[in-house]
């Protein structure tokens, strides 16, 4: 398969520190949304994008934001931070709805499919489930993770939880009803990215220089591909499932054929390691977040040839400039308020 020419990406500036997590909402009546998180010593941002325009800069954490997510209606956002808290946000106004205090760094968060629960985990090795209908109530705690929690996700209509650790290989599966670990998907290296496909068929994991695909119902290994470098994140195309993307230490976003593992594209542009990649819910584009503090939106499809030759349209350039100016103003205001650099 011939490699496609690379489309000039839409570059979203604004984060003052490395972008470490990205999350797309499902398609809603108002379109789909992207929320992003970054780490920083003094101030961090979680931002939500609609049609690639900045809607809200959610400022409130006092430490790095390691994880972020949106509920399926894109009405609420959640974030997990190094300041020992997870926060619930109103995605329409940017207001903090609740802060869930923890005893150590929180690395992961996830809304349940029914949107009533928020799952968190981190350095405490404890998985907590908060009832969002009673946010002040004590959370339910289930069987401890054997290591510091890196990623979390819900499966099987909120009946199963999958999680990976920062300090050991494998993906563990908890039965929510019993609160116990019932299975482990074995990997040699620590799993830095675990994504459940939109149709619920596959679990995509990145561990070291390998990307794997697992059957999300029977948990058998479907495919395993060796990568050209250590990959931090991978994502399966949601509409046809015929390709996947991966990004890591070489600063590129690679596109691979799902059936053969052959590389069919390579997007260059980031100036630091790529920490996170995600396909949009319709598969027409995908986003990458990097150590360089930028998010890049890459288009998929045959229109890549003309886009690569001509560069981004003037409309796209205008949107980029508008977003950049908005974010610059936000950062200046934050810096003046906090006295940080």
C-alpha positions, 0 to 999 in steps of 0.5 A: 500500500502506497503511503499517502501524502501528509495533510498540513495539520491544524496546530492548536497552541495554548498549553504552557506545558506538555500535553499528556492526555486527549479525549474525544466525546461521542458525536452529540447534537452540537457536534463532538468535543475534544478535551485536553490536559497538560502538566505544569509546575505552577499552572495547568490547563484543561481545555475543551474544543468545539469545531477547533475553537477554544470554548473553555480554559478550565483552570483550577488545579494546582499541579499537573493534570494527568488525565481528562475525560468528557461524559457521553453528552459532553455536558461535564468534564473530569480531570485528574491531577498531581494536586491530589484531587480529581475535579468535575467541571460544567463543560458548558460554563467552565465552572468547577462542580465538585472537587474529589480529594485524594491522598496522593497523585491522581493519574486517571479518571473515567465517566461511566457509560450511564454518566452517573459515576466517576472512576479515579485511580493513581499513586495510592493504588486504590480505585475509587468510584464516586456517585455523581448524584451524591458527590459528597458521599464517600466513594466506593473503593474496590480491590487495590491495584498491584501498582500505581494506576496509569490508565482506566476505562469502563467496559460492558455497560459499566460492569467491568473496569480495565486499568494499567499500572505505571510500574509493571506490565499487564492490563487488569480487569475488575468485576464491578459487582464483586470489586475484584480483579478477575483477569490480567492481559499480559504484556512485557512492558508497562501499558501507557495507553489503553483504549476501548474501541467505539463499537466495543469490540477491541481494546487497543494497548501501547506497551513499550515498542508494541501495539496490541489489540485484544478481544474486548469480550473474550480477552484473547490477543487478536493482533500484536505489532512491533513498532519502529520506536517506543510508543506511548499511545495508540488509537484504532480508527472507529468507523471502519477499523482498518487503520490505527495511529501511534505516537511516541518518542520519535516525535512522529504520528504513525499510521498503520494498516490494522490487518497487516501492521504495515506503515501507511503514513507518517506525520511529522511536525511535533518538536517533542515526544508524542504523549497521546493520540486519539481518533475523532468519533467519526474517524475523519481526523485524529489528534496528537498531543506532545511534549512541545505543548501543542495539539495537532489535528490531522485529517484522514482520507483521500483529500490529503493529497491536495491539502499537503500540496496547498497547505491549510486553507485561509479559514483554517489559518484564521481559526488557528490565529484566533485560538492562539490569540485567545490562549495567549490572553488566557495564559498572560492573565493566569501568569499575572494572577499566579506570579508564575513564568 
